[in-house]
Amino acid sequence: MLALSRKIGESIIIGNDIELTILEVKGDQVKVGISAPKSVPVYRKEIYLQIQESNKEAAKSEITVEGLKNLFHK
């Protein structure tokens, strides 16, 4: 892991098109602004992990022809 120190208003560039800017520091919280192309998904880690878990559960589901017929006829 790379650890960098930044002050309010300073930024970090990732690749050619992602910019992280420190917007505010209050106590133990830091507000970060993220500029990224719309094609790059940006999630809080806990939300990302929930999405991954949901995808794993969905992949375990057994799909049947009858189930697909019921899905498309509703």
Order of alpha helices (4+ residues) and beta strands (2+ residues): beta-beta-beta-alpha-alpha
